[in-house]
Amino acid sequence: MTVGDFSSKQFRIPKELEDGIVDALRAGESTYPPSNGIEALRNAVREFYARRLNLHFPIESILILAGARPAIYATYRALVDPGDRVVFATPSWNNDSYCDLVGATPVIVECDASTGFLPTADMLRPVIRDARLLALNSPLNPTGTVFDADQLAAICDLVLEENSRRGPNERPLYVMYDQVYWMITARGVAHVDPVTLRPAMAPYVIFVDAISKAFAATGLRVGWAIGPADVIKPMADITTHVGAWAPRAEQVATARLLADHESVDRYVDNMRREAGARLDAVHDGLTAMQRDGFPVECIRPQGAIYVSGRFALHGMRTPNGDLLETDDDVRRYILRAANLAAVPFGAFGVQHDRGGWFRLSIGVVSVAQIEAVFPPLRQALEMLVGNEVVARG
């Protein structure tokens, strides 16, 4: 349960997308695409956002790239100069690395389970002054939690307040809003975005998105950035020179898929159902263990393909007498004793190594495989010296 990817045995890409790529290649769509993406796909993304999110952009605001990663890199590279302050919360995905790449000064806001591991306006207010970029992600990798409307609206108000404070010769604060998992939300959970909540945010938001997650198409490398045209243009210039174009055949096929609303609805409904069943299996299994007195806990997943699970095993000893001191000690023990592989939040920028929180990813496993891990996990925890379950027994 480590990799943030999909197994094609568990989650196939849409047949319409697969057939579209084959058809495009057979039609000779194998040359360089335009550096900002083929017009058909830029228009398809534009119409897709208008139809499904009620967000309206001119075509000049849409840049097609080889997945979400180049969109994130280009956002950093186009907006952030060496020494500029970039604010982001932890746990989060790779913002520290992007800061390193562009020489930014990282400003880290550590979050915990009380806010769903997402920042609040009150947490950001002390550090937002004079920052150049605020990086946000919802649904969040690695936690599977999402912003609610009030939480995100308050952050938007903070950004607008900060930008209104700045003089005419000062550069604005921008928000990079990574919503690559927005179509994979749990039942009853609504995805929200800054521009819908506060239209005045439109000049300051760069959206990052892709087909990678909602369509289980991580290897096809088709994504996009959407934002102010005067930011999108230098982003396109940058990515042109690092070879970050999405393959032409995949662009042609993606344009066709996004315009096929019935196929998209059918596929996304199935994705939510299948991902939800696996997320529920992880959550229900850990929650049952918690009820039985085991030192574990879990946050109910709200979106993406991740569950936040906590294994509070620090200070206990293994049957071999090894002391579990750090999250990495815990990781190794549950891997060896229960055959469960999980990623500690330290891999996502969390500085301390004794919190016990881990990302559990469901993209390559079946419900049966998930359910099968709990008996050996229970046994592994029962064998620990210092476990209250053992003491009560």
KEDO-402418 format. One record per residue: residue in one letter; x, y, z of N, C-alpha, C in turn. Coordinates in steps of 0.001 Angstrom, whole numbers. Layout:
N
A/X/Y/Z/X/Y/Z/X/Y/Z
...
This chain:
393
M/830/-1204/0/0/0/0/867/1258/0
T/1986/1211/-721/2907/2349/-723/2740/3264/-1927
V/2563/2696/-3089/2698/3481/-4315/1426/4274/-4615
G/1604/5534/-4997/463/6367/-5372/112/6174/-6833
D/-184/4958/-7192/-399/4590/-8592/-1523/3557/-8634
F/-1776/3054/-9827/-2823/2069/-10033/-2238/828/-10696
S/-2778/-314/-10360/-2502/-1532/-11110/-3549/-1653/-12206
S/-3105/-1925/-13422/-4073/-2085/-14511/-4923/-3329/-14314
K/-4516/-4232/-13419/-5348/-5392/-13099/-6520/-4996/-12201
Q/-6339/-3920/-11449/-7393/-3440/-10558/-8189/-2295/-11182
F/-7502/-1392/-11871/-8134/-201/-12442/-7626/-18/-13874
R/-8427/-385/-14855/-8086/-158/-16261/-8389/1280/-16630
I/-7644/1801/-17598/-8011/3105/-18142/-9317/2957/-18920
P/-10032/4052/-19179/-11263/3946/-19970/-10995/3312/-21334
K/-11871/2414/-21752/-11694/1788/-23066/-11713/2839/-24171
E/-12522/3887/-23974/-12582/4953/-24974/-11242/5656/-25115
L/-10518/5788/-24023/-9192/6411/-24066/-8189/5484/-24737
E/-8234/4213/-24373/-7339/3226/-24982/-7563/3152/-26491
D/-8825/3037/-26900/-9122/2965/-28329/-8744/4264/-29035
G/-8946/5383/-28350/-8613/6675/-28954/-7138/6823/-29237
I/-6291/6303/-28334/-4840/6383/-28560/-4450/5529/-29757
V/-4982/4316/-29820/-4680/3429/-30951/-5141/4063/-32254
D/-6349/4594/-32265/-6873/5234/-33478/-6000/6419/-33891
A/-5564/7212/-32898/-4743/8390/-33213/-3401/7972/-33796
L/-2781/6945/-33238/-1500/6483/-33777/-1661/5945/-35202
R/-2741/5212/-35411/-2972/4667/-36753/-3268/5775/-37758
A/-3762/6899/-37253/-4021/8041/-38138/-2777/8910/-38333
G/-1661/8489/-37747/-412/9225/-37951/-164/10353/-36964
E/-874/10355/-35841/-702/11421/-34843/498/11097/-33955
S/1700/11195/-34529/2904/10777/-33807/4023/11811/-33875
T/3686/13022/-34274/4712/14065/-34391/4651/14996/-33183
Y/5553/16016/-33197/5528/16989/-32116/4154/17664/-32032
P/3611/17808/-30835/2406/18632/-30687/2802/20093/-30543
P/1872/21031/-30649/2190/22417/-30316/2695/22506/-28873
S/3550/23460/-28601/4210/23515/-27297/3242/23761/-26148
N/2099/24356/-26430/1118/24586/-25361/-45/23596/-25414
G/58/22591/-26289/-977/21574/-26409/-1804/21749/-27658
I/-2362/20637/-28161/-3180/20744/-29369/-4455/21527/-29032
E/-4926/22271/-29987/-6074/23137/-29744/-7306/22341/-29330
A/-7488/21154/-29919/-8664/20353/-29592/-8692/19991/-28108
L/-7546/19672/-27538/-7515/19310/-26126/-7647/20535/-25240
R/-7030/21632/-25603/-7187/22852/-24792/-8662/23263/-24741
N/-9331/23172/-25879/-10769/23484/-25892/-11573/22451/-25099
A/-11177/21181/-25178/-11898/20138/-24444/-11764/20344/-22938
V/-10560/20702/-22482/-10360/20988/-21057/-11175/22205/-20650
R/-11158/23207/-21499/-11927/24428/-21209/-13407/24115/-21043
E/-13955/23321/-21951/-15373/22984/-21886/-15670/22025/-20726
F/-14722/21148/-20424/-14884/20198/-19320/-14999/20948/-17995
Y/-14146/21937/-17778/-14201/22720/-16546/-15471/23567/-16486
A/-15878/24095/-17617/-17109/24893/-17628/-18308/24030/-17289
R/-18353/22829/-17837/-19506/21949/-17647/-19556/21367/-16239
R/-18394/20953/-15713/-18384/20182/-14475/-18053/21009/-13239
L/-17350/22116/-13405/-16974/22933/-12250/-17514/24358/-12341
N/-18171/24676/-13455/-18674/26038/-13679/-17543/27060/-13596
L/-16373/26662/-14067/-15209/27552/-14151/-14974/27871/-15617
H/-14834/29141/-15925/-14753/29580/-17318/-13440/30310/-17555
F/-12685/29820/-18551/-11375/30379/-18854/-11236/30575/-20362
P/-10495/31587/-20790/-10146/31678/-22215/-9119/30608/-22552
I/-9033/30258/-23802/-8118/29190/-24200/-6663/29565/-23899
E/-6359/30865/-23866/-4989/31313/-23567/-4579/30970/-22135
S/-5537/30621/-21303/-5248/30294/-19902/-4993/28812/-19687
I/-4987/28017/-20756/-4878/26567/-20623/-3593/26071/-21283
L/-2798/25350/-20504/-1525/24804/-20966/-1539/23293/-20760
I/-1320/22540/-21827/-1285/21083/-21759/154/20633/-21543
L/335/19691/-20605/1672/19241/-20246/1688/17729/-20039
A/2886/17199/-19842/3061/15757/-19668/2772/15357/-18226
G/1542/15558/-17815/1129/15227/-16465/1126/16432/-15550
A/787/16192/-14276/697/17282/-13309/2064/17749/-12830
R/3055/16878/-12807/4371/17270/-12286/4982/18433/-13054
P/5020/18400/-14400/5567/19565/-15101/4770/20834/-14841
A/3467/20695/-14597/2657/21877/-14285/3072/22473/-12948
I/3352/21615/-11976/3821/22107/-10681/5188/22753/-10826
Y/6102/22070/-11506/7444/22626/-11696/7387/23965/-12415
A/6596/24030/-13482/6527/25278/-14255/5926/26407/-13431
T/4981/26092/-12561/4417/27118/-11680/5496/27688/-10779
Y/6249/26808/-10148/7356/27265/-9299/8369/28073/-10107
R/8762/27529/-11252/9843/28156/-12020/9422/29501/-12590
A/8175/29631/-13006/7720/30880/-13615/7490/31977/-12585
L/7086/31609/-11375/6667/32609/-10396/7695/32899/-9318
V/8525/31937/-9008/9351/32023/-7804/10810/32266/-8161
D/11370/33338/-7651/12792/33631/-7800/13566/33073/-6613
P/14869/32867/-6766/15667/32402/-5631/15472/33307/-4409
G/15230/32669/-3282/15015/33410/-2048/13571/33757/-1765
D/12691/33700/-2762/11272/33965/-2522/10699/32936/-1551
R/9741/33377/-779/9126/32520/226/7939/31762/-384
V/7948/30444/-191/6850/29582/-623/6262/28925/622
V/4974/29131/819/4294/28602/1996/3559/27320/1612
F/3762/26280/2392/3016/25042/2175/2896/24298/3489
A/1869/23470/3562/1629/22675/4756/2291/21313/4614
T/2565/20696/5747/2978/19301/5751/2035/18536/6670
P/1711/17285/6273/2275/16530/5158/1723/17008/3807
S/2594/16996/2810/2175/17295/1438/3212/16711/496
W/2891/16740/-780/3692/16006/-1755/4746/16894/-2421
N/6013/16724/-2025/7184/17198/-2768/7351/18704/-2867
N/6610/19495/-2108/6836/20936/-2175/8250/21305/-1743
D/8806/20570/-782/10173/20851/-363/11156/20648/-1504
S/10918/19632/-2328/11816/19373/-3460/11711/20463/-4526
Y/10502/20932/-4798/10347/21999/-5785/10987/23294/-5286
C/10901/23534/-3992/11597/24704/-3437/13103/24586/-3666
D/13638/23394/-3451/15063/23178/-3700/15417/23451/-5164
L/14567/22994/-6083/14858/23130/-7511/14953/24589/-7953
V/14145/25462/-7355/14127/26861/-7800/14813/27803/-6814
G/15367/27254/-5734/16058/28088/-4765/15146/28897/-3874
A/13909/28457/-3711/12957/29179/-2868/13261/28942/-1387
T/12729/29817/-568/12787/29644/874/11491/28968/1323
P/11550/27718/1770/10321/27036/2186/9829/27550/3533
V/8533/27790/3620/7900/28183/4878/6880/27097/5185
I/7203/26252/6154/6438/25037/6402/5442/25254/7534
V/4202/24877/7277/3149/24923/8287/2769/23482/8601
E/3127/23017/9782/2844/21631/10147/1397/21485/10604
C/718/20525/10020/-696/20281/10334/-830/18927/11020
D/-1963/18741/11682/-2215/17466/12348/-3640/17016/12074
A/-4018/15945/12731/-5317/15332/12453/-6487/16230/12821
S/-6278/17200/13708/-7391/18051/14149/-7969/18884/13020
T/-7171/19175/11973/-7660/19925/10816/-7660/19062/9556
G/-7630/17742/9730/-7554/16864/8570/-6228/16991/7853
F/-5182/17425/8578/-3844/17628/8027/-3816/18709/6944
L/-4821/19575/6943/-4889/20692/6006/-4740/22008/6768
P/-4137/23029/6141/-3942/24296/6852/-5245/25076/6967
T/-5297/25925/7961/-6403/26867/8127/-5879/28279/7946
A/-6792/29214/7780/-6387/30621/7640/-5622/31089/8879
D/-6051/30664/10053/-5364/31074/11276/-3935/30546/11324
M/-3723/29361/10799/-2377/28795/10769/-1491/29518/9748
L/-2091/29982/8661/-1320/30624/7592/-1068/32113/7861
R/-1945/32742/8603/-1870/34195/8778/-491/34678/9265
P/161/34010/10218/1446/34524/10692/2594/34424/9692
V/2430/33629/8624/3561/33377/7727/3315/33836/6295
I/2125/34374/6003/1782/34666/4615/2334/36005/4138
R/2685/36882/5054/3162/38222/4695/4392/38120/3783
D/4300/38779/2633/5390/38870/1655/5747/37544/982
A/4941/36515/1147/5196/35256/439/4865/35424/-1045
R/5474/34617/-1880/5247/34664/-3317/4261/33596/-3784
L/4255/32432/-3121/3407/31327/-3565/2896/30574/-2346
L/1609/30222/-2407/980/29354/-1427/551/28085/-2162
A/1090/26948/-1762/796/25680/-2434/-258/24913/-1641
L/-1381/24631/-2302/-2489/23906/-1682/-2853/22696/-2534
N/-3363/21660/-1881/-3742/20427/-2579/-4978/19845/-1911
S/-6026/19582/-2712/-7240/18961/-2191/-7962/18244/-3334
P/-8362/16979/-3127/-8040/16073/-2030/-6530/15912/-1864
L/-6111/15720/-614/-4704/15832/-268/-3977/14497/-363
N/-2879/14516/-1070/-1889/13454/-1018/-836/13890/9
P/-741/13182/1159/-956/11758/1356/-2161/11356/2204
T/-3010/12281/2614/-3940/11976/3701/-5327/11547/3264
G/-5722/11862/2024/-7076/11539/1590/-8141/12419/2201
T/-7735/13611/2689/-8689/14561/3267/-8894/15722/2295
V/-9982/16495/2517/-10309/17580/1586/-10642/18854/2360
F/-10423/19993/1692/-10892/21260/2239/-12415/21293/2225
D/-13006/21829/3296/-14414/22179/3189/-14527/23633/2756
A/-15725/24048/2393/-15910/25371/1784/-15492/26489/2733
D/-15861/26390/3996/-15533/27457/4941/-14025/27558/5153
Q/-13377/26420/5272/-11930/26397/5504/-11173/27031/4338
L/-11553/26657/3112/-10856/27193/1947/-11237/28648/1698
A/-12491/29012/1906/-12908/30398/1703/-12143/31337/2626
A/-11915/30914/3863/-11167/31751/4799/-9732/31945/4332
I/-9141/30922/3746/-7786/31062/3188/-7798/32021/2007
C/-8812/31903/1152/-8931/32830/16/-9031/34273/503
D/-9835/34504/1529/-9969/35859/2071/-8628/36371/2578
L/-7851/35487/3171/-6521/35876/3651/-5614/36271/2490
V/-5657/35504/1400/-4851/35817/218/-5286/37152/-385
L/-6574/37366/-522/-7074/38623/-1081/-6691/39805/-197
E/-6755/39610/1095/-6353/40670/2031/-4872/40994/1877
E/-4052/39953/1748/-2613/40169/1589/-2313/40885/279
N/-2974/40495/-804/-2712/41141/-2088/-3228/42574/-2118
S/-4302/42856/-1422/-4790/44243/-1372/-3856/45125/-560
R/-3104/44525/350/-2150/45277/1160/-920/45695/365
R/-581/44918/-673/657/45147/-1420/507/46336/-2363
G/1608/47051/-2506/1611/48231/-3354/1692/47885/-4828
P/1560/48906/-5713/1533/48654/-7157/2854/48107/-7701
N/3944/48294/-6988/5241/47792/-7452/5638/46480/-6793
E/4740/45932/-6002/5019/44661/-5343/4331/43528/-6097
R/5011/42399/-6169/4450/41242/-6859/3380/40590/-5985
P/2332/40040/-6585/1247/39447/-5791/1617/38086/-5229
L/807/37644/-4293/851/36279/-3778/-44/35417/-4655
Y/519/34339/-5190/-243/33405/-6009/-545/32139/-5212
V/-1594/31429/-5646/-1963/30143/-5068/-1870/29081/-6155
M/-1079/28060/-5903/-1106/26875/-6765/-2080/25887/-6149
Y/-3134/25574/-6882/-4176/24689/-6358/-4137/23375/-7127
D/-3528/22381/-6519/-3402/21051/-7114/-4674/20270/-6781
Q/-5493/20031/-7807/-6752/19310/-7600/-6819/18068/-8487
V/-5674/17396/-8619/-5592/16275/-9537/-6501/15115/-9114
Y/-6914/15077/-7843/-7797/14005/-7375/-9255/14451/-7256
W/-9624/15586/-7828/-10929/16172/-7504/-12121/15313/-7939
M/-11935/14472/-8931/-13052/13621/-9359/-13176/12341/-8543
I/-12212/12105/-7642/-12281/10921/-6781/-12571/11398/-5365
T/-13831/11619/-5069/-14244/12012/-3729/-15219/10976/-3181
A/-15268/10885/-1858/-16134/9912/-1205/-17587/10365/-1259
R/-18464/9434/-983/-19894/9746/-958/-20171/10876/26
G/-20935/11869/-442/-21307/12975/422/-20256/14048/585
V/-19112/13915/-76/-18034/14904/26/-18014/15751/-1239
A/-18028/17056/-1089/-18012/17976/-2229/-16623/18574/-2392
H/-16124/18553/-3602/-14863/19235/-3901/-15123/20725/-4044
V/-14221/21534/-3481/-14336/22989/-3601/-13038/23549/-4156
D/-13135/24733/-4759/-11945/25365/-5319/-11965/26859/-5017
P/-10804/27516/-5071/-10729/28925/-4667/-11549/29873/-5534
V/-11557/29677/-6837/-12203/30642/-7731/-13721/30557/-7637
T/-14250/29358/-7463/-15692/29232/-7273/-16127/29909/-5978
L/-15350/29700/-4923/-15710/30270/-3623/-15523/31778/-3593
R/-14462/32259/-4233/-14154/33691/-4258/-13710/34061/-5670
P/-14622/34492/-6544/-14248/34829/-7923/-13101/35826/-8024
A/-12934/36684/-7023/-11831/37654/-7049/-10468/36976/-6994
M/-10429/35668/-6704/-9166/34931/-6668/-8648/34584/-8060
A/-9465/34730/-9094/-9100/34267/-10435/-7741/34782/-10913
P/-7354/36035/-10660/-6041/36489/-11154/-4861/35875/-10420
Y/-5108/35139/-9349/-4012/34682/-8492/-3899/33165/-8370
V/-4744/32407/-9072/-4785/30955/-8886/-4291/30245/-10140
I/-3400/29277/-9932/-2986/28356/-10990/-3481/26977/-10607
F/-4404/26439/-11394/-4911/25095/-11163/-3958/24079/-11798
V/-3764/22967/-11096/-2978/21847/-11621/-3890/20623/-11657
D/-3910/19933/-12805/-4825/18807/-12968/-4270/17868/-14035
A/-4876/16696/-14170/-4408/15706/-15135/-5428/14583/-15236
I/-5228/13733/-16251/-6028/12516/-16360/-5447/11402/-15493
S/-4324/11640/-14853/-3546/10597/-14197/-4340/9808/-13177
K/-5106/10494/-12336/-5730/9825/-11193/-7183/9435/-11476
A/-7984/10383/-11926/-9405/10075/-12128/-9611/8991/-13169
F/-8681/8868/-14123/-8816/7871/-15177/-7739/6787/-15088
A/-7074/6697/-13936/-6054/5661/-13700/-5021/5625/-14814
A/-4664/6805/-15324/-3826/6903/-16522/-2488/7578/-16209
T/-1855/7122/-15121/-633/7788/-14673/489/7707/-15707
G/553/6632/-16469/1643/6460/-17424/1427/7121/-18768
L/253/7682/-18995/-23/8296/-20298/494/9725/-20391
R/701/10367/-19234/1346/11675/-19149/592/12767/-19898
V/-636/13002/-19472/-1419/14127/-19981/-1965/14900/-18788
G/-1560/16157/-18683/-2057/17011/-17614/-2179/18432/-18116
W/-2545/19348/-17219/-2690/20731/-17636/-2562/21682/-16454
A/-2224/22893/-16781/-2268/24012/-15841/-3251/25024/-16405
I/-4021/25639/-15517/-4985/26664/-15916/-4803/27852/-14983
G/-4657/29027/-15556/-4464/30199/-14717/-4440/31477/-15535
P/-4001/32573/-14922/-3915/33843/-15652/-3017/33695/-16882
A/-3468/34235/-18003/-2730/34054/-19259/-1303/34591/-19175
D/-1089/35662/-18381/255/36220/-18297/1193/35361/-17460
V/650/34377/-16741/1472/33393/-16045/1614/32128/-16894
I/535/31728/-17539/561/30525/-18370/1572/30655/-19512
K/1712/31845/-20097/2640/32017/-21226/4089/31707/-20825
P/4646/32283/-19768/6012/31892/-19398/6120/30437/-18949
M/5060/29892/-18370/5092/28468/-18033/5245/27624/-19291
A/4544/28004/-20359/4671/27287/-21630/6068/27436/-22194
D/6647/28630/-22083/8010/28849/-22581/9006/27953/-21853
I/8835/27826/-20550/9742/26995/-19744/9611/25528/-20129
T/8396/25028/-20167/8211/23599/-20401/8575/23205/-21830
T/8498/24149/-22765/8957/23874/-24125/10404/23419/-24130
H/11214/24043/-23294/12654/23798/-23328/13094/22679/-22397
V/12153/22055/-21682/12505/20880/-20892/11785/19632/-21410
G/11179/19743/-22580/10573/18573/-23214/9393/18002/-22462
A/8554/18867/-21923/7444/18418/-21079/6121/18384/-21823
W/6154/18153/-23137/4922/18057/-23907/4262/16700/-23686
A/2958/16703/-23574/2223/15439/-23565/2260/14828/-24963
P/2361/13490/-25080/2410/12859/-26403/1174/13211/-27229
R/1398/13419/-28508/323/13910/-29382/-858/12943/-29445
A/-594/11647/-29620/-1699/10686/-29735/-2547/10677/-28467
E/-1893/10749/-27317/-2616/10784/-26052/-3424/12066/-25914
Q/-2905/13164/-26432/-3674/14411/-26411/-4936/14289/-27264
V/-4795/13734/-28439/-5947/13564/-29330/-7007/12689/-28644
A/-6557/11596/-28047/-7499/10678/-27407/-8142/11300/-26170
T/-7382/12076/-25409/-7930/12720/-24218/-8986/13750/-24592
A/-8732/14498/-25665/-9731/15466/-26125/-11042/14766/-26455
R/-10939/13630/-27114/-12135/12876/-27482/-12852/12335/-26239
L/-12083/11849/-25263/-12679/11311/-24055/-13411/12395/-23263
L/-12768/13535/-23049/-13369/14585/-22231/-14671/15109/-22837
A/-14784/15004/-24155/-16011/15448/-24811/-17110/14393/-24788
D/-16756/13158/-24384/-17715/12054/-24328/-18254/11976/-22898
H/-19240/12782/-22599/-19682/12952/-21216/-20266/11680/-20617
E/-20959/10900/-21415/-21531/9659/-20896/-20433/8685/-20485
S/-19399/8589/-21306/-18290/7685/-20974/-17553/8157/-19728
V/-17348/9462/-19620/-16685/9998/-18432/-17514/9712/-17190
D/-18803/9985/-17260/-19669/9739/-16097/-19631/8270/-15688
R/-19716/7398/-16666/-19724/5963/-16373/-18405/5539/-15723
Y/-17307/6014/-16267/-16005/5609/-15745/-15776/6176/-14344
V/-16047/7474/-14161/-15799/8104/-12869/-16692/7510/-11790
D/-17943/7215/-12118/-18822/6569/-11147/-18237/5230/-10697
N/-17715/4468/-11659/-17118/3179/-11306/-15835/3371/-10509
M/-15015/4359/-10887/-13789/4635/-10145/-14101/4975/-8692
R/-15081/5853/-8488/-15450/6212/-7116/-15943/5002/-6337
R/-16715/4158/-6990/-17257/2978/-6323/-16133/2003/-5954
E/-15259/1724/-6903/-14193/760/-6657/-13154/1301/-5673
A/-12751/2557/-5847/-11810/3147/-4903/-12439/3251/-3519
G/-13722/3646/-3476/-14406/3785/-2199/-14491/2472/-1443
A/-14728/1379/-2148/-14807/78/-1492/-13470/-278/-847
R/-12386/27/-1507/-11058/-276/-962/-10707/655/199
L/-11014/1932/42/-10754/2881/1132/-11571/2501/2369
D/-12824/2128/2163/-13665/1717/3285/-13107/462/3948
A/-12567/-450/3154/-12021/-1686/3726/-10835/-1380/4637
V/-9977/-457/4214/-8848/-67/5065/-9351/625/6325
H/-10240/1593/6133/-10767/2347/7278/-11495/1432/8255
D/-12352/573/7742/-13146/-289/8616/-12249/-1277/9365
G/-11225/-1792/8686/-10324/-2729/9343/-9541/-2092/10471
L/-9010/-894/10237/-8245/-202/11277/-9158/251/12416
T/-10352/711/12064/-11279/1166/13089/-11718/6/13983
A/-11919/-1169/13398/-12271/-2344/14192/-11140/-2705/15142
M/-9909/-2591/14690/-8774/-2856/15568/-8721/-1844/16709
Q/-9002/-585/16378/-9008/447/17419/-10078/143/18469
R/-11259/-258/18017/-12335/-599/18961/-11938/-1752/19874
D/-11115/-2645/19341/-10689/-3799/20134/-9499/-3485/21029
G/-9097/-2224/21064/-8059/-1812/21991/-6664/-1733/21429
F/-6491/-1976/20141/-5163/-1874/19549/-4763/-404/19406
P/-3460/-90/19488/-2991/1291/19421/-2920/1811/17983
V/-4051/1806/17310/-4133/2307/15936/-5319/3261/15850
E/-5289/4123/14848/-6442/4968/14557/-6439/5307/13079
C/-7538/5886/12625/-7703/6111/11193/-8668/7265/10977
I/-8378/8085/9981/-9300/9145/9576/-10125/8637/8403
R/-11430/8810/8476/-12263/8353/7363/-11857/9088/6096
P/-11503/8358/5027/-11059/9013/3792/-12178/9801/3130
Q/-11814/10953/2589/-12777/11830/1931/-12551/11921/424
G/-11359/11551/-33/-11069/11638/-1449/-9700/11070/-1749
A/-9330/11057/-3031/-8076/10493/-3518/-8081/8977/-3311
I/-6897/8374/-3215/-6783/6920/-3089/-5991/6560/-1837
Y/-6101/7419/-805/-5257/7259/368/-6078/7247/1654
V/-5549/6491/2624/-6092/6491/3974/-4976/6898/4920
S/-5279/7788/5865/-4345/8138/6927/-4547/7169/8083
G/-3539/6360/8343/-3608/5423/9452/-2481/5670/10430
R/-2782/5537/11717/-1765/5768/12747/-1490/4464/13499
F/-200/4162/13629/254/3016/14403/1103/3558/15547
A/498/3688/16720/1161/4291/17878/1905/3208/18642
L/2962/2701/18053/3699/1564/18596/5020/1979/19232
H/5297/3268/19285/6578/3742/19785/6745/3391/21265
G/7930/2942/21601/8223/2537/22970/7965/1072/23238
M/7327/378/22318/7095/-1053/22478/8292/-1826/21932
R/8364/-3092/22306/9451/-3946/21837/8888/-5109/21023
T/9638/-5483/20002/9261/-6610/19164/9557/-7914/19909
P/9046/-9037/19409/9374/-10316/20053/10877/-10580/20121
N/11649/-9981/19235/13105/-10139/19249/13786/-9189/20217
G/13001/-8327/20866/13582/-7394/21813/13967/-6048/21232
D/13689/-5804/19927/14033/-4522/19306/13041/-3447/19754
L/13580/-2286/20114/12742/-1177/20549/12249/-393/19341
L/10939/-128/19280/10360/690/18212/10417/2147/18656
E/11388/2889/18125/11598/4268/18546/11055/5283/17547
T/11150/4987/16274/10792/5949/15234/9719/5367/14325
D/9160/6248/13480/8187/5774/12492/8815/4757/11548
D/10106/4916/11246/10743/3957/10352/10898/2597/11022
D/11106/2593/12335/11109/1318/13055/9744/637/12952
V/8691/1429/13119/7332/899/13007/7089/376/11601
R/7511/1160/10611/7331/750/9220/7969/-604/8958
R/9216/-765/9408/9916/-2021/9168/9227/-3184/9883
Y/8757/-2931/11099/8138/-4028/11854/6854/-4518/11198
I/5940/-3592/10845/4677/-4063/10264/4897/-4653/8875
L/5964/-4235/8188/6287/-4838/6899/6730/-6289/7076
R/7632/-6502/8013/8199/-7841/8193/7243/-8783/8912
A/6517/-8252/9890/5670/-9120/10713/4284/-9328/10133
A/3782/-8350/9363/2408/-8445/8851/2318/-8343/7336
N/3456/-8174/6681/3480/-8056/5215/2677/-6850/4730
L/2658/-5796/5541/1959/-4565/5177/2990/-3469/4942
A/3002/-2915/3732/3920/-1831/3389/3154/-518/3374
A/3636/458/4134/2997/1772/4227/4087/2834/4262
V/3712/4077/3935/4685/5166/3845/4477/6126/5013
P/5490/6332/5861/5335/7279/6970/5238/8708/6464
F/4550/9541/7221/4368/10936/6815/5688/11704/6738
G/6755/11145/7303/8061/11773/7137/8479/11880/5685
A/7937/11000/4827/8235/11076/3393/7522/12239/2727
F/6640/12906/3464/5856/14013/2914/6112/15307/3679
G/7349/15435/4176/7796/16693/4750/7611/16853/6241
V/6954/15904/6901/6771/16012/8354/8130/15835/9026
Q/8481/16767/9903/9833/16814/10447/10065/15788/11553
H/9087/15574/12419/9291/14626/13515/9049/13208/13025
D/9629/12233/13705/9551/10848/13235/8933/9920/14273
R/8073/10473/15143/7432/9644/16156/5912/9847/16188
G/5351/10445/15127/3908/10682/15119/3092/9437/14859
G/3676/8491/14136/2987/7235/13876/2003/7246/12730
W/1922/8360/11984/963/8447/10884/1586/7933/9586
F/784/7179/8830/1239/6562/7592/197/6755/6493
R/701/6820/5249/-191/6800/4079/-374/5363/3622
L/-1627/4969/3480/-1981/3659/2948/-2696/3875/1621
S/-2119/3388/537/-2634/3625/-812/-3321/2372/-1332
I/-4448/2563/-2035/-5277/1409/-2427/-5272/1123/-3922
G/-4431/1800/-4693/-4531/1737/-6146/-4110/431/-6778
V/-3359/-402/-6041/-2852/-1635/-6663/-3347/-2884/-5955
V/-4333/-2738/-5062/-4803/-3883/-4280/-6317/-4048/-4409
S/-6768/-5267/-4195/-8197/-5567/-4200/-8743/-5480/-2779
V/-10070/-5479/-2657/-10692/-5507/-1333/-10279/-6776/-591
A/-10231/-7897/-1293/-9850/-9154/-649/-8426/-9093/-113
Q/-7515/-8482/-865/-6139/-8358/-395/-6055/-7454/841
I/-6857/-6404/842/-6870/-5505/2003/-7389/-6249/3227
E/-8498/-6947/3073/-9078/-7651/4214/-8139/-8728/4736
A/-7340/-9308/3842/-6445/-10389/4252/-5289/-9906/5112
V/-4987/-8622/5103/-3833/-8126/5852/-4147/-7950/7328
F/-5404/-7846/7692/-5722/-7516/9087/-5475/-8649/10082
P/-5769/-9906/9775/-5412/-10956/10736/-3921/-10989/11078
P/-3000/-10980/10087/-1583/-10952/10474/-1175/-9644/11140
L/-1836/-8530/10799/-1523/-7273/11462/-1923/-7328/12935
R/-3106/-7863/13205/-3518/-8037/14599/-2516/-8907/15358
Q/-2125/-10004/14739/-1190/-10910/15389/146/-10218/15651
A/605/-9430/14675/1883/-8731/14831/1832/-7750/15996
L/712/-7049/16136/600/-6086/17232/413/-6783/18577
E/-247/-7922/18576/-407/-8673/19819/928/-9158/20366
M/1890/-9390/19478/3188/-9912/19901/4101/-8846/20498
L/3719/-7575/20358/4575/-6503/20866/4545/-6463/22386
V/5690/-6310/22993/5797/-6166/24434/5503/-4710/24785
G/4508/-4513/25659/4103/-3152/26008/2767/-2778/25417
N/2211/-3641/24564/903/-3382/23980/-183/-3600/25037
E/-1086/-2630/25186/-2144/-2746/26198/-3029/-3950/25960
V/-3227/-4332/24678/-4061/-5493/24388/-3458/-6744/25022
V/-2127/-6850/24924/-1426/-7981/25520/-1539/-7912/27038
A/-1365/-6681/27606/-1399/-6533/29049/-2764/-6927/29608
R/-3834/-6530/28916/-5168/-6878/29388/-5383/-8393/29333
G/-4774/-9024/28283/-4939/-10461/28155/-4224/-11207/29274
